[in-house]
Amino acid sequence: MIERWSRKASSNNSLLCLSDKYTVTAVCVALLASVSVNGLALSQIDTRTTLAVRDIHQFPNATWIENLAVRKDGQILVTVLSAPELYQVDPFHPNSPATLIYRIPEVTGLTGIVELRRDVFYVIAGNFSIATFKTTNGSYSVWEIDMRKSKVANGSVNPPPIVSKVTDIPERSFLDGMAVLSKSKGLVIGDAGAGAVSTLNVGTAKYSKTIDDPTMTPAGPLMLGINGMKIRGRFLYYTYQYWAGDLLPRPHQQFGWERSGSCEGYSKRDDFSFDQKGNAYVAQNVKDTVAKITSHGVVAIVACSLNSTLVAGATAINFGRMHADRSVVYVTTSGGIGSPEKIEGEKSGCDFHLNAGKRQVARLWTVFNPKFLHSLDTQTHFYSDIADIEE
């Protein structure tokens, strides 16, 4: 399920490439012991078939890559959940070594990552156990990694990035998804453990809970709620792993955002990204698939792991930024740590291919219209118009 909020005014441990004609290079980074890179040539996608997958880079076994950000020069930054490490991967030179950019102290792993200004990134760090799938409440923090003067070459980074902790967020349970709300230093951060969204001003280090909605509530065997988050235009979109029950349209005014519309369940989705036409490409972790979803709710599986583990546990997606790969989507995978056979005995998404053109979800998009909070000066700037990253 993907929600939309708006504002008024692998065991293979590898990076993979997904393409139907191998005409582009792409990277999919793996959640578990692998980094898998899936490149989708959007202009060539045939929603009636799945796309070919090829290996680009391999990480050691038991490495869980959680998320990714694409730099302006096309290089891929990936966060590791099984270690507090940030790596850079070169999607244009398959099997080239990954470069360790930074290791954050006193935590066990990294989750979300976003770029607020050119080559200035923010990452979430905290303690989450891969062995038990349990989080340590209150262990999460947000860090700034400034790479504007750093050069990555031959497996090293010189000078090292300038790294600083923005703030600890001890009130939160499991911070994971994150998106840029505005260039004026505003981020939105999802708490998968508590089922809520907070805003963070990275300049002042002030944060506050912004949205608390039933669709974000933790559920299912893993007790996870809100997951991936993206800002598109004046809308905040998010996914969640599990949701059961009816969601009725009603105003949501407590934190200056309101929701209208309704939605129906097509859950178990992780992170996602939009193409230029507004279609969402969604990593469906426990279903071992990548899905394309139009704004009208038409769903098609474009990659799956029926006879392969290459896209097992797809977790995060982003598009290339170079001329050569602007139509390429990079997908992270878990390598299958949350594979269907491990969670409720579910079957792979490959076992139920969706018919092209058939509306699988009657009302996929739920619209949230945020209101300005003029009485709260510290939050007003968060609802300014969304703009592209400063070049």
NUKOLBA-519044 format. One record per atom (N, C-alpha, C): x, y, z; residue in three letters. Coordinates in pm, whole numbers, plus 32768, in hexadecimal, padded with zeros to 4 digits. Last residue first. Example, Ala and Ser with C-alpha at 12.3 -4.5 7.8 and 13.67 -1.06 7.14 Angstrom:
2
85057F1F82C4ser 85577F9682CAser 850A80038313ser 85277DC7830Cala 84CE7E3E830Cala 85287EB6830Cala 
% end
This chain:
391
888688D27D60glu 88FA88A37D14glu 897488F77D36glu 87A0886C7E51glu 87F288D97E1Dglu 886C88A07DD6glu 869A87957DF3ile 871587A77E3File 876788167DFFile 856088397DAAasp 85C987D97D90asp 864387F77DE6asp 846488857EA1ala 84B988A87E2Fala 8522883C7E1Eala 832588BA7F27ile 8393885D7F14ile 83E188867E98ile 82C189DA7FDEasp 82BF898C7F64asp 833A89327F5Basp 82A189A58143ser 82BD89F680CDser 82C0899C8052ser 82818921822Btyr 8216891481CBtyr 822789748155tyr 8350895B82D1phe 834888D282A0phe 82DF88C38232phe 832C8A58832Fhis 83808A4782B9his 837B89B98281his 828D8A2E8414thr 82538A6A839Dthr 82A68A4E8321thr 82FB89D484FCgln 82D3896F849Agln 82A489AB8417gln 83348AA5859Fthr 83A08A468587thr 837C89E0851Dthr 82438B2D85B9asp 82AA8B658563asp 83168AFF8541asp 81108ADD85C4leu 818B8A9A85EFleu 81FC8AC48593leu 80418B5A8550ser 80558B7685DEser 80D58B378613ser 80348AF98453his 806A8B808464his 80868B9F84F7his 804A89F283C3leu 80408A088453leu 807D8A908473leu 7F8B899C82A6phe 7FF889E982E1phe 7FDF89FB8377phe 7F23884B8272lys 7F0388D78289lys 7F7C891E82C7lys 7F2E874C8178pro 7F60878B81F1pro 7F38881D81FApro 7E6C86558108asn 7E8086E480EFasn 7EAE8729816Easn 7E9A851D807Fphe 7E9F856880FBphe 7EBF85F980DAphe 7E0184137FD7val 7E35849B7FD0val 7E2D84E08057val 7E5A82D97F69thr 7E1083227FCFthr 7E5083AB7FDEthr 7E4D81FF7E5Atrp 7E84827B7E91trp 7E2682B87EF9trp 7DBA811F7E0Eleu 7E4081107E46leu 7E6D818B7E92leu 7CAB80917DE7arg 7CCC81187E14arg 7D5281127E5Carg 7CC07F907D79ala 7C597FED7D4Aala 7C7A807C7D6Fala 7DC07EDF7CF9val 7D997F2A7D6Fval 7D387F967D45val 7DD37E717BFFgln 7DDD7E187C72gln 7DB27E5D7CF4gln 7D5B7E8C7ACCarg 7D637EDD7B46arg 7D617E7F7BBFarg 7E1F7E1979C3lys 7DB17DFC7A1Elys 7DC37E4A7AA0lys 7F037E477932gly 7E8E7E987915gly 7E197E7F7972gly 7F747CFB7948ala 7F8F7D85791Fala 7F0C7DCC7902ala 7F357C387A66asn 7F187C4F79D9asn 7F2D7CE279B6asn 803C7BD57B3Cleu 7FC47C257B26leu 7FB17C3C7A92leu 80A67A9B7BB8his 80BB7B0B7B5Chis 80377B527B41his 80D979FB7CA9phe 80577A347C84phe 806B7AAF7C2Ephe 81D279A77CE2asp 816E793F7CD3asp 80E579767CADasp 82707A797D15cys 827A7A407C8Fcys 820F79D77C77cys 82577AB07E1Dgly 82017AFB7DC2gly 82067AC47D35gly 8268797E7ED6ser 82A779EA7E8Dser 82437A2E7E33ser 818F79477FEDlys 81CB79217F6Flys 8208799A7F2Clys 81BD792F8153glu 8189796E80DBglu 81D2793B805Fglu 81E778D58258gly 81DB787481EDgly 81A978AE816Bgly 821779A58309glu 818D797682F9glu 817B79158286glu 834C79BE8295ile 82E57A1482CFile 825B79DF82AAile 83F479198213lys 84157938829Elys 83A8798A82E2lys 83A679048112glu 839F788A8161glu 83BD78A281F4glu 83D27A0B80B1pro 834B79DB80CCpro 834679608124pro 84EB7AAC815Dser 84AF7A6280EFser 84287A278115ser 858E7B6381D6gly 85007B6581F5gly 84B27B1A818Dgly 867D7B29815Eile 86717B1381EEile 85E07B17821Bile 86B67B4A804Egly 86557AE58075gly 86477ACF810Agly 874B7C178000gly 87887B967FECgly 872F7B268021gly 86CB7D04800Dser 86FA7CCC808Bser 87487C4C8078ser 87167E067F1Bthr 86D57D8B7F48thr 87127D597FCBthr 86D17F367E6Bthr 871B7EEB7ED0thr 86CE7E6E7EF8thr 86E57FAC7D22val 86927F6B7D88val 86E97F217DECval 86D480B57C44tyr 872B80627C95tyr 86DE802E7D0Dtyr 866280ED7B01val 864080ED7B8Fval 869A80897BD7val 869C81C079F2val 86C281467A38val 869F81537ACBval 869482A37962ser 862282477955ser 863F81C17996ser 878683167990arg 8710835A79C6arg 8694830279BDarg 887D82BC7938asp 882A8264798Basp 87B382AA79CAasp 89038372789Aala 890082E7786Eala 88A1829078BFala 88F8845C792Ahis 88AF845478AChis 889E83C37880his 88CB84097A88met 891C842A7A14met 88C8841F7996met 882C83A87B4Earg 882B84397B3Aarg 888284667AC5arg 874982917B85gly 87C982CC7B62gly 87BB83607B45gly 866182677C99phe 868282767C0Bphe 870C82B17BF9phe 862981677D91asn 864681F07D6Basn 866E81F37CD8asn 85AC809A7E98ile 85B480B97E09ile 85D5814C7DF6ile 85BE7F7F7F77ala 85BF800F7F5Dala 85DC80297ECAala 85937E5F7F84thr 85787EB87FF4thr 85717F4C7FD4thr 85587D0C7F32ala 856B7D947F00ala 853F7DF97F6Aala 85777BF37F69gly 85787C577FD3gly 85937CE47FA3gly 861C7B897E4Bala 85DC7B5F7EC7ala 85E87BCD7F30ala 86887BA77D55val 863A7C177D89val 85EF7BF17E08val 871A7AB47D40leu 875A7B337D24leu 870C7BAB7D59leu 86DA79AE7D55thr 86D379FD7DD1thr 87087A8A7DBCthr 8601790F7C68ser 867E794D7C8Dser 866B79977D10ser 850C78D97C00asn 857378747BEDasn 85FD78A87C16asn 847F79B97C70leu 844179367C61leu 84A978C77C57leu 84997AC67CCCser 84FF7A617CE5ser 84C679D47CDCser 84557BE17BF2cys 84397B867C60cys 84A37B1B7C66cys 83D97D087B5Dala 844E7CB87B81ala 84287C5F7BF6ala 82E77D767B2Cval 834C7D867AC4val 83CC7D3B7AE4val 81937D517B52ile 82137D237B86ile 827A7D2C7B16ile 80B27E607B57ala 80F37DF77B08ala 81767DD27B4Bala 7F7F7F057B90val 7FF87ECB7BC8val 802F7E617B69val 7ED180317B8Eval 7EF07FB97B41val 7F797F867B6Dval 7E9181227C0Agly 7E8580A77C56gly 7E9E80287C09gly 7EC182097B8Dhis 7E3781D97B85his 7E2581547BCEhis 7FCB82307B98ser 7F7A82867BEFser 7EE8825F7BEDser 805480DF7B8Ethr 802F815F7B53thr 7FDB81AF7BB5thr 815F80297BFBile 80D7804F7C1Dile 80BA80D77BE0ile 822A7F127BE2lys 820E7F957BA9lys 817B7FB37BC3lys 82F17E5C7CCDala 82737E767C89ala 82717F037C51ala 83C97D587D0Dval 83C37DE87CF3val 83467DFF7CA1val 83D37C557E0Cthr 83AE7C8D7D8Bthr 83C67D237D86thr 83BC7BBF7EFCasp 842D7BAA7EA0asp 84107BE17E15asp 830C7BEC7FC1lys 82D67BAB7F4Alys 83417B927EE1lys 838F7C7B807Fval 83717BEF809Eval 83327BA5802Aval 83B57D787FDAasn 841A7D2A801Fasn 83F57C978030asn 838B7E107ECFgln 83307DC17F21gln 83827D547F67gln 83C67F4C7E62ala 840C7ED57E91ala 83AF7E8C7EF2ala 832B7FE97D54val 83247FC77DE1val 83717F477DFEval 830281027C9Dtyr 834780817C9Atyr 8362805B7D2Atyr 81F281C07C2Bala 824481977C9Dala 8281810F7C83ala 81D382C07B3Aasn 81C382337B5Dasn 822282117BD0asn 820883C37AECgly 81BC83AF7B67gly 819E831F7B88gly 82AD83EA7A1Dlys 821E83EC7A00lys 81C983D67A7Clys 83AA83C77A7Cgln 8382844F7A57gln 82ED845A7A3Agln 837C82DF7B92asp 83B783097B14asp 838083927AEFasp 83BB82C77CF3phe 836582EC7C83phe 83B683047C05phe 83F881B67DD8ser 841E82337D97ser 83C3824A7D1Fser 840A810D7F1Bphe 83D9811F7E92phe 841081A17E59phe 8416800B801Fasp 842E80907FE9asp 840780967F56asp 831E7F1C8044asp 838D7F5F8088asp 839F7FE9804Basp 81E77E7B8082arg 82407EC7802Carg 82AA7F0D8080arg 81057DFB80E5lys 81857DB580E3lys 81E57DF68080lys 7FCD7E318037ser 80397E5C808Eser 80B67E07807Aser 7ED27E997FD6tyr 7F337E507F83tyr 7FB87E6E7FC5tyr 7D947EF4803Fgly 7E127EB48062gly 7E597E717FEEgly 7D2280377FDCglu 7D0C7FAA7FF1glu 7D927F637FFBglu 7CB2817C804Acys 7D138122800Ccys 7CEC8093802Acys 7C2D82C6800Fser 7C3282468054ser 7C9481EC800Cser 7C13842A8052gly 7C1883B57FFDgly 7C1C83378050gly 7CF584F8810Eser 7C7484E280CEser 7C82846B8071ser 7D92857E822Farg 7D89851481CBarg 7CFE8512818Farg 7E66868A8294glu 7DE586478291glu 7DE185E5821Cglu 7F40871F837Ftrp 7F3086D48303trp 7EA686958305trp 7F6687918475gly 7F6787E98401gly 7F5F87A1837Dgly 7F4D86DB853Bphe 7FD3870E8524phe 7FDA875F84A3phe 7E3686B78541gln 7E8086C585BEgln 7F09870385A9gln 7D9586878469gln 7DBF87108480gln 7E1B872184F8gln 7D1585DA8383his 7D7F85BE83E3his 7DC486428400his 7BCB857A8321pro 7C3185E18333pro 7C9985B5839Apro 7BA2843B827Darg 7B7E849882E7arg 7BEC850282F0arg 7B47830C81E3pro 7B78839581D4pro 7B4783ED8246pro 7BA181DA8285leu 7B3A82368257leu 7B7282C2824Aleu 7C1680A88251leu 7C49812E8269leu 7BE58190822Fleu 7BE37F6A82E4asp 7BB77FD5828Casp 7BF7805982B5asp 7CE97E6D8305gly 7C757EBB832Fgly 7C567F2B82CFgly 7E457E688322ala 7DCA7E1A831Aala 7D577E70834Cala 7F887E7582A9trp 7F137EC582CEtrp 7E997E6F82BBtrp 80E87E74829Ctyr 806C7E2C82BBtyr 7FFE7E9082DDtyr 81AB7F268239gln 81B87E978225gln 81347E4E8238gln 8172804F817Ctyr 8178800781FAtyr 81767F7381DDtyr 81E1818380E3thr 81B580F980DFthr 81B380C1816Dthr 818382D18085tyr 81CA827180D8tyr 818F81E680C4tyr 81A9841F800Ctyr 817C83967FF7tyr 81C7833C8058tyr 814585658018leu 81998504805Cleu 815C847B8047leu 812E86647F20phe 80F985ED7F61phe 8168859C7FA5phe 8165872B7E71arg 813587527EF5arg 810586DB7F47arg 825E86797DD2gly 820B86EF7DCCgly 81E5871B7E57gly 82A185777EA3arg 829185937E15arg 822F86077E08arg 836684D17F8Bile 831E854D7F6File 8318855D7ED8ile 834E838E8020lys 837D83E37FB5lys 832784617FAElys 83A3827380E6met 836682F880DEmet 83A383448069met 836C81248167gly 83A781828109gly 835B82058103gly 82B480FE8278asn 833780D28248asn 8374813B81ECasn 81E180D18394ile 820C81238323ile 829B80FF82FCile 82177FA98440gly 81B280028409gly 81E5804B838Fgly 82477E6284BCleu 827C7ED68476leu 82097F27843Dleu 82407D5A8535met 82137DD48579met 82567E50853Fmet 826E7C6E84BBleu 82E47CBE84DCleu 82C27D3E8526leu 816E7C078490pro 81CC7BBB84E2pro 82487C0A850Bpro 808A7D2884A6gly 80CA7CB58468gly 81307C7384C1gly 80D17E8684EFala 807B7E1084EAala 80CA7D9D84ADala 80D67FDF854Cpro 811B7F5F853Dpro 80BA7EEA8544pro 802280D78495thr 802E80888510thr 8077800584F8thr 7FE2817183C2met 8070816983E4met 808B810A8458met 7ED4818383B1thr 7F198134834Athr 7FAD81258366thr 7E8B82328484pro 7E7A81A18493pro 7EC4814E842Bpro 7F87833184BCasp 7F1083018477asp 7F05826A8483asp 8020844B84FBasp 800683CF8543asp 7F838399850Easp 8113853D84B2ile 80A084EE8483ile 8099846D84D2ile 81D685BB8555thr 8186860884F6thr 810885BE84CCthr 82A385EF866Dlys 824885938628lys 81E885E585D3lys 83D186A9863Aser 834F8697867Aser 82FD8633862Aser 851287418676tyr 84BC86E18633tyr 843886D68680tyr 863388088642lys 85B087F88681lys 855B87978630lys 8721884D85D1ala 871A87CA8614ala 869787B6865Fala 873A89268533thr 8726894085C2thr 872688C18615thr 876F88A8843Fgly 87BA891F8466gly 87B1893A84FBgly 86BE87DE8418val 874987B8842Fval 87A0882E8457val 859387A98498asn 85DE881A8463asn 86718800847Fasn 84BB86A4845Dleu 853A86C9849Bleu 8576873F8451leu 8384860A84A6thr 83D286688457thr 844E868E84A6thr 830A84B584ABser 833E852D84EEser 837F85888488ser 820283CE84A8val 8262841D845Aval 828A849784ABval 81C1827D8522ala 81AD830D851Fala 8218834E84C9ala 81E48173859Egly 817B8197853Fgly 815D822A853Cgly 82A98107863Aala 823B814A8680ala 81CA81728622ala 8353808D8581gly 8333804985FDgly 82BD80848647gly 837D813B84B3ala 833980BD8495ala 830F80748513ala 836C827C8492asp 838A82218500asp 833A81A184EAasp 83F5834F8398gly 839182F083C2gly 83C382968432gly 842F84A58371ile 846984248398ile 83FA83CA83CBile 847A85B982A7val 8412856982E8val 844B84DE82FEval 853C86E482C3leu 8531865682A3leu 84B4861E82E5leu 85AE8823825Egly 854387D48297gly 854287448267gly 865188F081FBlys 868188998268lys 8613884782A8lys 85D389658121ser 85F389B68197ser 8607895C8210ser 857F88B98066lys 860C88DB8064lys 8634892C80DElys 849C87CB80FEser 84BC884A80BDser 8551886280C0ser 849386B9812Cleu 841787048125leu 842B878C80E5leu 8527859380CEval 853E862380D9val 84BA866B80C8val 84F2846C8197ala 84E484B8811Bala 84FF854B8137ala 850A831C8210met 852A83AA8220met 851E83ED8198met 84D581F282D4gly 84C08244825Egly 84DC82D68279gly 853781C883F8asp 855E8181837Easp 855081DB8304asp 8543819C8552leu 854581FC84E4leu 857E81B88468leu 84A3811A863Fphe 84F080DE85D0phe 84E8813D8559phe 845C81D4871Cser 84718145872Cser 84C9810986BFser 84A4831087C4arg 847382BF8755arg 84A2822E8762arg 851983AA8885glu 848B838A8896glu 84588329882Cglu 861F83E8883Dpro 8608837A889Apro 8577835288ABpro 86CD8446875Aile 863A844C8761ile 860C83DB87BCile 87E9851D8746asp 87AD84A08773asp 871684B48774asp 885485DC8629thr 880F85CF86A9thr 87F0853E86C8thr 893285E78579val 88CF8653857Fval 888986518605val 8A8685A4858Alys 8A02857985B5lys 89A585F285BBlys 8B5585B98467ser 8B2985ED84E8ser 8A9F85B78509ser 8C6785AD838Aval 8BF5856683C6val 8BD485A2844Eval 8CF285E4825File 8CDD862882DFile 8C5B85F0831Aile 8DA884D581C5pro 8D35852E81D1pro 8D318571825Apro 8F0D84E5818Epro 8E9584A481C3pro 8E21850681CApro 8F8585718053pro 8F8A855F80E5pro 8F0C85198116pro 8F5C841D7FFDasn 8FB68485802Dasn 8F8A850E7FFAasn 8F1D82CC8012val 8EDC834E8009val 8F3783B6804Bval 8F6681A57F49ser 8F7881FB7FBEser 8F3482817FA6ser 8F5F810F7E60gly 8F3680D17EDCgly 8F4781257F59gly 8FA881BD7D91asn 8FFE814B7DB4asn 8FDF81137E3Easn 8EFD82D77E13ala 8F4B829A7DA7ala 8F9E82287DDFala 8E3E83E87E61val 8E4683577E71val 8E8F831C7DF9val 8E6685107F10lys 8E7884CD7E91lys 8E8A84387EAAlys 8DBA86127FBDser 8DF1858B7FBCser 8DF885537F2Fser 8D3686FC7FD5lys 8DC587047FB8lys 8E06867B7FABlys 8C2F86A88006arg 8C48870C7F9Earg 8CDB87167F78arg 8BBF85FC80B9met 8C2185C6805Cmet 8C48862A7FF0met 8B4F85E781F4asp 8B6D864D8190asp 8BDF861A8137asp 8A5B855E829Eile 8AD78534825Dile 8AEF858F81E6ile 89B2856C83D2glu 89D085B18354glu 8A578580831Fglu 88CB848D8472trp 895284BF845Ctrp 895B850683D5trp 87E884418572val 87FA846D84E8val 888284B084DCval 879B831C8638ser 87CE83A38628ser 87D983C18593ser 8717822E8725tyr 87278266869Ftyr 875182F886A0tyr 86D381A48808ser 875F819D87DEser 877C81EB875Fser 85CC818D885Dgly 861A81FD888Dgly 86AA82018860gly 85BC802A8859asn 857780AB8863asn 85D581178899asn 864D7F5E8784thr 86677F948809thr 8629801F8810thr 85927E5E86D6thr 85D27EE186DFthr 85ED7F068770thr 85B87D19864Elys 85897D7086B9lys 85D87DF286B8lys 86037C3985BEphe 85A67C998583phe 85677CF185EEphe 86CC7B968619thr 864B7B8D865Dthr 85DE7BE3861Ethr 879E7BC78565ala 87857B408597ala 86FA7B3185D2ala 87A97CD5853Dile 87847C8184CBile 875D7BF684FCile 87447DCE8613ser 87817D4A860Dser 874E7CFC8595ser 879A7F1C8613phe 87347EBC85E8phe 87797E3685D5phe 87E48054867Basn 87FC7FC8869Casn 87857F718676asn 8848815B8595gly 88098125860Cgly 88288092861Egly 8830827484B9ala 8880820C84F9ala 883981DC8577ala 87E583058385ile 87B082DB8407ile 8808826B843Bile 8886841282D8val 886B838482ECval 8835836E8378val 88A3850281DDtyr 887984E78267tyr 885384558271tyr 899A85AD8116phe 893A8542812Fphe 891B853681C4phe 89FC86758020val 89EB867980B2val 8978861A80D3val 8A03867E7F0Dasp 8A6C86347F52asp 8A6D86497FE9asp 892C878A7F0Barg 898587397EB8arg 89FA87027F0Aarg 885087538021arg 889587AB7FC4arg 88F987567F77arg 87DC865C806Dleu 879586DA8080leu 87CC87488026leu 87AA8515802Bglu 880485838008glu 87B486058012glu 877C84048114val 874A846680B3val 87B684CE809Bval 874282C3819Dile 87A483258170ile 87618381810Aile 86F381D682A9gly 86D48233823Dgly 87458292821Bgly 87D381258352thr 8757810B8308thr 874681718297thr 88E6807383E5leu 88AE80EB83A7leu 883080C7835Aleu 89517FDC8522gly 892E7FE08494gly 88F580658469gly 89A37FE9862Athr 89B87F6B85E2thr 89987F72854Ethr 8A6F80E886C8val 89EF80B2869Aval 8A0C8034864Aval 8B6A815586FFglu 8B0E813C876Eglu 8A8081178743glu 8BBD821985D5pro 8BDB81D18651pro 8B6081BB86AApro 8BA981DA847Dile 8B75822984EDile 8B8581DB856File 8C8E81E58383arg 8C53818983E5arg 8C2A81DA845Farg 8C98823D8228tyr 8C9F826182B7tyr 8C5C81F48309tyr 8CD781C58131ile 8CD982568140ile 8CE7827E81D2ile 8D6E80C08092leu 8D3680E88113leu 8D46817F8123leu 8D1F80677F4Cthr 8D7780B97FA0thr 8D2F80DE8022thr 8D227F357E9Aala 8CD57F9C7EE1ala 8D337FE57F3Fala 8DD67EED7D6Bpro 8DC97EE87DFDpro 8D6D7F567E32pro 8D187E887C49ser 8D817ED97C86ser 8D6C7EDB7D1Dser 8C477DFF7BD3asn 8CA57DB37C25asn 8D1C7E047C57asn 8C1E7EEB7ACBpro 8BF17E747B14pro 8C647E2D7B5Bpro 8C1880237ABDhis 8C887FC57AB4his 8C657F4A7B07his 8B3C80B77AF0phe 8B6B80B67A66phe 8BE3805B7A50phe 8B0280C47BFBpro 8AAA80747BA6pro 8ADC80657B17pro 8BC880AF7D0Basp 8BCC80E77C84asp 8B7580937C27asp 8B6F80FB7E56val 8B7A80957DEEval 8B7480DB7D67val 8BCC81487FA0gln 8BB0817A7F1Agln 8BCC810B7EB6gln 8B39811380E6tyr 8B9280F08078tyr 8B6B813B7FFAtyr 8B2D8130823Fleu 8AFE816B81C3leu 8B65814F8156leu 8AD8806F8360glu 8B34809682F6glu 8AEC80CE827Dglu 8AA77FCE8451pro 8A8D805E8446pro 8AE4809F83DBpro 8A107E9F83DDala 8A867EE48412ala 8A6F7F7983FEala 89217E508378ser 89697DEF83CAser 89EC7E268402ser 88D37F1E82D4leu 88897F0A8350leu 88D27EAC83AFleu 8977800F821Bval 897B7F848247val 89327F7982CCval 892E80DA8100thr 893780CA8191thr 892E803681B5thr 89DF81517FE6val 898680ED8020val 899C80E580B7val 89F582257ED0leu 8A1282147F5Eleu 89AE81B27F99leu 8A6B82177D8Aile 8A0081EC7DE4ile 8A3581E07E73ile 8AAE83117C8Egln 8AD982AA7CEDgln 8A6B828F7D53gln 8A5A83E97BF8gly 8A2B83647BD4gly 8A5382F67C32gly 8A9884E27C4Dasp 8AF284A77BEBasp 8ACD84187BC7asp 89D7850C7D11lys 89CD85587C94lys 8A26851D7C28lys 897E83C97DA0arg 89C384497D9Farg 89B6848C7D16arg 886C83267E24val 88BC83377DABval 88F983C27DABval 884F82567F3Dala 883E82DC7F05ala 889C82E77E8Eala 87AB81467FEAleu 880C817E7F8Cleu 87E8820C7F65leu 8798804480EAasn 876280B18099asn 87D080EA8041asn 88057F518156glu 877D7F7D8174glu 87467FE68115glu 88AF7E2A8141ile 88AB7EB2810Dile 881A7EE38113ile 894C7D538208trp 88C37D7F81EEtrp 88C87E0F81C0trp 8A1F7C4981EAthr 8A1A7CDB81E1thr 898E7D0381B8thr 8A317B3981DEala 8A027B72825Dala 8A0D7C0A825Fala 8B427B2D80F6asn 8ACC7AF28135asn 8AB17B3581BCasn 8BBC7C5C805Bpro 8BCD7BE180A8pro 8B497BAE80E0pro 8B317CC57F1Ephe 8B5E7CE37FA6phe 8B717C5E7FEFphe 8B687CF07DC7gln 8B4C7C957E34gln 8B857CC97EB7gln 8AD07D877CA8his 8B307D8C7D16his 8B067D2C7D84his 8A307D297BD0ile 8A8E7D977BBEile 8AF87D987C2Cile 89737C387B1Dasp 89C37C577B92asp 8A267CC77B74asp 88327C6F7A8Aarg 88BE7C467A84arg 890B7C807AFAarg 86F47C0F7A17val 87447C3F7A88val 87D57C147A71val 85E47C6F7941ala 865C7C21795Dala 86AB7C6179CEala 84917C9F79B2leu 850B7CCB7970leu 85807C727998leu 83547C057967thr 83BB7C3379C2thr 84397C537974thr 823D7C7F78A5thr 82A97C2278C1thr 83067C5B792Athr 81897D45787Farg 81577CBC7875arg 81C17C56789Aarg 81F67E3B787Athr 81B77E1278F8thr 817E7D8678F2thr 831E7E847804asp 82A87E3C77D7asp 82667E057854asp 83E87F9E77E9ile 83A47F3F7841ile 83287F0577FFile 847680577762gln 846A7FD57722gln 841A7F727775gln 848E813677F5ser 845281477772ser 843A80C1772Dser 851680D778D6leu 848880F878E0leu 844681037858leu 85D67FDE791Cala 85D0804078B1ala 853E8066789Eala 86407FA57A55leu 85CA7F977A03leu 85CB8003799Aleu 87297EEF7B07gly 87157F627AB1gly 869F7F4B7A56gly 877F7E9C7C40asn 871E7E7A7BDBasn 87057EF57B86asn 88727E127CFFval 884F7E887CB4val 87F57E627C43val 88A97DB07E45ser 887A7D877DC4ser 884A7E017D7Aser 89767D467F33val 894A7DC17EF6val 89257D9C7E6Aval 89467C6A804Aser 89647C8B7FC2ser 893C7D177F9Fser 88E57C01812Cala 89717BEB8110ala 89927C148085ala 87E77CE68115leu 882A7C88816Dleu 88B97C798140leu 87AA7DA68054leu 878E7DBF80E1leu 87DB7D60813Aleu 886E7E157F3Eala 882A7DAF7F8Aala 881C7DCF801Cala 88257EF37E38val 88757ED77EADval 882B7E7C7F0Dval 884F7EFD7CE5cys 87EE7EDD7D4Ecys 883D7EB37DC7cys 889C7FC97BD5val 88C97F8D7C52val 88557F727CAEval 88DB7FB37A74ala 888E7FDB7AE8ala 88C07F947B62ala 8904800E7924thr 89437FD9799Bthr 88F5800A7A13thr 88507FA877FDval 887580097863val 88BA7FC278D7val 88107EE07757thr 883F7F5A7719thr 886A7FC2777Ethr 87A17DE3777Ctyr 88287DFE77ABtyr 88637E7B776Btyr 869A7DC8774Alys 86F37DBE76D7lys 87847DDA76FClys 86187DDA7838asp 85E57D7777DBasp 86417D677763asp 86BD7DDB7975ser 86A07E1B78F5ser 866C7DB17897ser 87607E037AA0leu 86E57DD47A62leu 86CD7E2079E2leu 887C7D9C7B45cys 88477DF87AE1cys 87CE7DBA7AA1cys 88ED7D897C9Aleu 88B47D537C21leu 88887DC07BC3leu 89DC7D2E7D83leu 89987D9D7D42leu 89697D6B7CBBleu 89BC7C227E76ser 89EC7C607DFBser 899D7CDB7DD5ser 898D7B337F13asn 89E07BA27F3Fasn 8A147BF47ECBasn 88F37A5B7EF9asn 89587A6F7E91asn 89B67AE17EB4asn 883A7A707FB1ser 88A67A0F7FCEser 89147A1B7F66ser 87FC7BCD7FABser 87F67B437F78ser 885E7AE47FB0ser 7F8889ED7FE9ala 7FF78A407FC4ala 807089E67FDAala 7F75889B8095lys 7F3889108056lys 7FA789758047lys 800F876A8050arg 801087E6809Carg 7FC88851804Farg 7FBD86078071ser 7FDC86808026ser 7FD786F98081ser 801184AF806Ctrp 7FEC852380BCtrp 8010859F806Ctrp 7FC083688014arg 7FED83EA7FE4arg 7FB78458803Darg 803482168036glu 7FDF8283805Eglu 801683058025glu 803680DA7FACile 8079815C7FADile 801381C57FD4ile 80547F8A8000met 800080008000met 8058807B8000met 
% end
